[in-house]
């Protein structure tokens, strides 16, 4: 069998490197996923001499730190090799390898991460992406917010997975240090208290380049949404897990004329109904909205008719409706579900540019009478039914 050309091998290595920089799927331990992806490139570099140059090129653009010892070694190496430090674009800061018993009241396993800003500020001049994974920053010293901007000023992509903070004010203080931010992912941020504290908060700058925001599995988002509202007018994509009716979300949607993708997932909280909240959303300023995805219960999704009625001349062409369990999974009584959907069907039929409506239903079996829920859209042939997706 003939050998695979080195050019083909380099393309394969490029794909491995590209996959290593993608967000991790929800539900998987992110620190292990990022570590595995990083090691995939290391294994490529160790495969043979022909694979080494391309693999080393990709490895030289990122660094992975998960212990105090690794931080000290990395700092020493980069200070001694400024040309290598200038190549680094991605910085991954993760909790140390387990097993250990995680204790939310202890920060002994990640206290060394407080030193990152002090050690690396001014050493990595072209840092582009910062990833923080499984850290306890509830006891950050105020000096951190003074030193860190020297490291974060060039960062355009910030991913945070499983971060513990004392209160939402600390999170907005952290975000305020990223003046060049373009992409923001917050997943599973935990607060001790919902009360906002502005202690240590820097004066927040505008974010003229912010394009994408994803807020998932995080409660008490009022402070973050309020922080975004006056300074994220260039936002193109927004995804939010809504746990309670967030008033700042309504205000934020009135500030985003360039938004093209909106994904809203409404949590199933006992005693919390989102019908009125969804019905009072205002989409009148979303002139550039092309894609809308909503995950909620049946009655709540039907309330989407009211905000859709505010979209005069909208460019909306794709709608995805994720019906959560306890919804229309078996149509024993379509008539009982239809009244709430009649208005929604009417408003969807008014959107002339709408080309596709995807209904995500739980474990569909057989044919669903979608024509009884969305008869006008069904008549246009733009409705598709797919299995329900619990996580994106």
N, C-alpha and C positions, 0 to 999 in steps of 0.2 A: 504494500500500500504506500503510495507516495506521501511525502511529508506535507503537512499543512503549511502554506506560505506564511511567512512571518507577518505579512500585512494583514492577513485574516486573523491571526492571533492578536495583533494589536487592536483590531476592531473589537474582538471579544473582551479584551482587557478594558477598553473604553466603556463597554456596556456594563462591566462589573463596577467600574468606578462611578458611572452614572447612577446605577442602582443603589450604590452605597450612600449617595447623597439625598435619596428620596425620603419623604416622611415614612415613619414606621406605621404599619396597620394598627388600628385601635385594638386594645385587648391583649397585646403582646408586650412583654417586659422590654421597654425601649432601650435600657442600658445594655441588655444582652444582644438586641438586634443590631444596634450601632457597632458594638464590639465585634460581632460576627462579621458584619459587612467590612469593617476595617481589616480584620484578619483575612478575609477573602483576597484582598489586594496583597497582603503580605505573602500569602501562599502562592499567588501568581508570580511575585518577585522571586520566590525560591524555586519555581518550577524548573527553569533552565536559563542559560545565559541570554538566549534570544528574547525571553520575556522580561528580563530584568530592567532594561532602560525605560520601557513604557510604564511598567508597574511602579518603578521608582519615581517617575515623573508625577504620577497621580498621588503617591504617598507623600511626596514632598510638599504638596499643596494643602495638607491637612495634618492635624495632630490630635491625639486622643489621650486625655488625661483623666485618670480615675483613682489617683492616690497622691498623698503628700510627697512620697518619694519620686513619683513620676513627674510631678510639678517641678521639684527642685532640679531633677536631671534635665528636664526640657528647658528650664530657664537657663541653666548653665550652658547647655549646648547652643541655644540660640544666641546668647550673648557672645559666645566664642565664634559663632558663624553667622554674622549678620546677613550674608548673602542668602543663606538658607531660610532665615527668618522672613526675608522679604518675599519668599515664594508662598508662604502659608496664607491660605484663603479661608479655611474652615477650622474652627476650634470646637472640640467636643469635650464638655466637662460632665463627668458622670460620677455616680456613687461608686465606692470600691466594690470589687467582686464579692459576692455573697458565697457561703451562707453567713448571715448574722441576723440576730433578732432585731427587726426594725422597731424603733421606739420613737413615737412622735414627740416625746418629751426630752429626747436626747439629740444633740447635734454632734456627738463625738465622731461619727463616721464621716461627716462632710464638713467639719469645721475648717479644714484646711482650704476649702474652696474660697473662703473669705480672702485668702492671700493672693488669689489669681490676679486681681486688678493691680495689686502692689508689685507682684513679680513680673508680670508681662506687659504692663503699660509702657509704651514707647519702644517695645522690642519687636512687635508685629505690626509693621506700618500699613499693611494692605489687607487686614482682616476683613472678610466679606460676610461670613456666616458664623454665628455663635449658637451652639446647641447646649442647653442645660437639662440634665436628666437626673431625676430622683435625688434632689438635694433638699436639705433642711436649712433654710435661710431665715429662720424666725428670729435669730439673735444677731443679725448683721450689725456691725459697728457703724456708726454714722460716717466715719471716715471713708467707708467703702464708696459712698455716693459722691465723694469728692475726688477720689483717685480714678474710679472706674471709667468716667467719660473719656479719659485719654486712650483707653483700650476700645471703647464701643463707638467712637465717633465715626468710624468708617464702616461699621456693620450695616448691611442692608437686609439681612435675613436673620431673624431671631426665632428659634424654636425652643419652647419650654415644655417639658414633660415631667409631671409629678414634682412640683415644687411646693414646699411648705413655707408660708410667711405668716407674720403676726397679724396683719390686717390688710385690707385691700389698698390702703394708702401706700403701703410699702411696694406693692406691685406697680402702681402708677409712678412712684418715684423711680423704680427700676426702669420702666419703659421710657421715662423722660430723658434717659441718658443716651438714647439711640436716635440722634438727630437725622441720620441718613436712612432710616428704616424704610424698607419697601415691602417686606413680607413678614407677617407676625403669626405665629402659631402658639396658642396657649391650650394645653391639654392637662386636665386634672391638677389645677392649682388649688391648694388647700389653705384656708385662713383659720387662725385661732378665734378671731372675732370678726363679725361683720361690720363693726364700727370702724369708720375710716379715720386714720390719723395722718396728718400731713407732716409729721416729724421727719426731718431729713429730706423733704420734698424739694427738688430743684425746680427752678422756673422752667416749665415745659415749653419747648419750641414747637413751631408748626412742623408738620410732616408732609411737605409738598410732594414727596415721591412715594408715599405709602400706597401700594397697589392691592394688597391681599391681606385679609385678617380672618383668622379661624379661631374661634373660642369654643372649646369642646370640654364637656364634663367638668365644668367649673361653675360653682355657685357664687352668689354675691358679685355679679358682674356690673352692678350699677356704676361703680367708680370707674371701671375701665371704659364703659360705654360713654359716660359723661366726659372722660378724658379724651376720647376719640372724636366726639361730636364737633368741636370747633376747629380741629386741626387735621381732619382726614378727608378733605373735600375731593381729593384725587382718587379715592378708593374705587377699585374696579370689581373686587370680589369680597363678599362678606358671608361668613358662616357662623351661626350662633346657636348654642344649646340654651334654650330658654327654660329656666327652672321656676321662675316666678314672673308675674307681669312686670317687666322692666320698663318703666316710664322713659328712661334715657334712650331706649331702643327706638321708640316712636320719634323722639327728637332727632336721633342720629339719621334716620331714614329721610328726614327732610333736608339733610345737608349733603346728600350724595348724588348730585346730578349725573356723574359719570359712571355710577355703579352699573355693571352689566350682569353680574351673577349674585343671586341672593339665595342662601340656604338657611332655613329656620327649622329647628327641631324642638318641639315642645314636649317637655318631660311629662311623664304620667305620675303626678304627685297626688296623693290622697287629699281630697277636699279642695283641689285646685283645678278650676276650669278656665280655659283660655278663650272661650267663645267671644266674650266681650272684648278682650284684649286684642285678639286677631281682627275682629270686626272694626276696631277703632284705629288700626294702622292706616297710614296715609302713604300711598304710592305715587302721589301726584307729581313729586319732584324727581322720580326715577325715570327720566326721559330716555336713558340708554339701556334700560334693563332688557336683556335678551333671554336669560334663563332664571327660572324661579323654581325652587324645590322646597316643599313643606312636609314635615313629618309630624303628624298629630293624630288625635282621635277623630272619628267621623264627624261629630257635630262641630268640632273646632275647625276642621278643614272646610266644612260647608260655609263657615263664617267668613272665609276668604273672599266671598263675593263682594263684600263692601269695599275693602281696599282695592280690589281689581276694578271696581266701578270708577275709581279716581284716576285711572290710567288712560287719559285721553290721548289718542294718537301714539300709544306706546309701541316700542319695537319688539315686544315680547314674542318669542317664537318657540320656546320650549318650557313646558310645565311638568314637574314631577311631583306626584302626590303619594306620600308614603303613609298608608293607613296602618296605624299601630294596632296590636292585638286588642280584642274586644270591639273590633270594628266590623266592617262588612266582609267577613270571611266566609260565611254561609248566608245566602240570601233567602232566609226563611220568610222574611217580610220586607220585600223591596219597597212596598208602599210606605212602610214606616220610616225608611231611610230617605225616601225621595224628596219630601217637602223641603228639607234643608239644602238639597242639592239643586233644586230647580233654579234658584237665583244664581248659583255658581255656574251652572250650565249656560244660563243666559249671558252672564258677563264674559265667559270664555268665548262664546260665539261672536261677541262683538270685536274680539281681537283679530283683525284681518290678517296679521302676519303670523299668527300662531300656526305652527306646522306639526307639533307633536305634543301629546299629553300622555305621560307614562303613569300608570296606576300600579303602585307596588303593593300587592296584597299578600297576606300571610298564607303560604302553602296553598296556592290555588289548585283546586281539583275540578276538572270539567270546565264547562263554560259558565262565565259570570255574566249576568244580564246587565252589562255596562250601559246598554242602550236605554235602560230604565233610569239610570242615574244621570248620565250625560247624553241625552238623546240627540241634541243638536251637534255636539262634537263627534258623537259616534257616526252620525250621518255624513259628516265631512270626511270620515275615515282617518282621523288623526289620533285616535285613542288606542294605546297599547297596554296590555296587562302583563306584568312580570311578577315573579315571586318576591315576597317581602324581604327587604334587606335590613337586618338588625343593626348593622354598623356599616359605615362607608369605608 
